[in-house]
Amino acid sequence: MKGGVRGALLGLLLLAASAPAVELQWRLAREEGGVRVYLAEVPGSRYQAYRGVVVLRADMPTLLALQEDVAASCAWTTPAASSACSAAKAR
């Protein structure tokens, strides 16, 4: 599955590189528990862009393993994700 994650990351990188360069003006909307949430107006859209920033003390292999372990991630995600977790566990 490592190749799948690498491929997805490469795809996102290429997509970001091909997107039009629009300089967003980020503003800090909330900071809590070491997580900073920023919002920015998106020209031509009624939706705002959002960005979350957190510093994690972990190496990349550990983070990738956590991301790929769907069953374990259900233990630390919000209740809103419970239906997705149930569906993943059923597979």
C-alpha distance (Angstrom), angle and dihedral (degrees) to the residues before:
residue distance angle dihedral
M1 . . .
K2 3.82 . .
G3 3.80 90.5 .
G4 3.80 89.9 53.8
V5 3.79 92.2 54.3
R6 3.79 92.0 46.3
G7 3.80 90.6 48.5
A8 3.79 91.4 49.5
L9 3.79 91.7 49.2
L10 3.79 90.9 48.3
G11 3.81 90.0 49.5
L12 3.80 91.4 51.2
L13 3.79 90.5 48.4
L14 3.80 91.7 51.3
L15 3.80 91.2 46.2
A16 3.80 91.1 51.1
A17 3.80 90.9 47.9
S18 3.81 91.8 51.9
A19 3.81 95.2 46.5
P20 3.79 117.6 102.6
A21 3.78 111.7 -92.2
V22 3.79 105.2 -111.0
E23 3.78 115.6 167.5
L24 3.80 106.4 -138.3
Q25 3.78 120.5 -157.1
W26 3.79 103.1 -132.8
R27 3.80 120.0 -158.0
L28 3.77 126.7 -171.5
A29 3.80 106.8 -110.8
R30 3.80 100.6 173.8
E31 3.79 141.6 -3.1
E32 3.77 121.7 -166.4
G33 3.78 135.6 150.0
G34 3.80 93.0 -3.0
V35 3.82 93.2 -52.1
R36 3.79 119.2 117.2
V37 3.82 118.4 -162.1
Y38 3.79 119.1 -161.4
L39 3.81 128.9 -168.6
A40 3.80 130.9 -162.4
E41 3.79 134.6 -176.0
V42 3.81 112.9 -114.4
P43 3.81 114.0 -144.7
G44 3.81 111.1 -119.1
S45 3.81 94.4 11.4
R46 3.77 133.3 98.9
Y47 3.82 88.4 -148.5
Q48 3.77 128.2 80.3
A49 3.77 125.4 -130.8
Y50 3.78 115.3 -123.1
R51 3.77 133.9 -160.7
G52 3.79 129.9 -173.2
V53 3.78 121.9 -156.0
V54 3.78 126.6 -166.7
V55 3.79 133.6 156.1
L56 3.81 113.2 -131.4
R57 3.77 124.3 -166.4
A58 3.79 97.5 -141.9
D59 3.78 138.3 98.9
M60 3.80 122.6 -109.5
P61 3.84 97.0 -105.6
T62 3.82 89.7 55.5
L63 3.81 92.1 49.4
L64 3.80 92.5 47.8
A65 3.81 91.2 48.8
L66 3.81 90.3 52.4
Q67 3.79 91.3 48.8
E68 3.80 92.8 51.3
D69 3.83 95.7 45.7
V70 3.81 99.6 85.0
A71 3.80 95.9 175.0
A72 3.81 92.8 53.3
S73 3.80 92.7 44.6
C74 3.80 89.5 60.8
A75 3.81 88.1 67.8
W76 3.81 92.8 62.4
T77 3.81 104.7 30.1
T78 3.79 124.9 94.8
P79 3.80 122.0 -87.4
A80 3.81 88.2 -108.2
A81 3.79 88.1 71.9
S82 3.81 93.4 53.1
S83 3.80 94.8 101.4
A84 3.81 91.4 52.9
C85 3.80 89.8 48.1
S86 3.80 91.6 50.4
A87 3.79 90.9 50.9
A88 3.81 91.7 48.5
K89 3.80 92.3 49.6
A90 3.81 90.5 51.4
R91 3.82 91.6 59.6
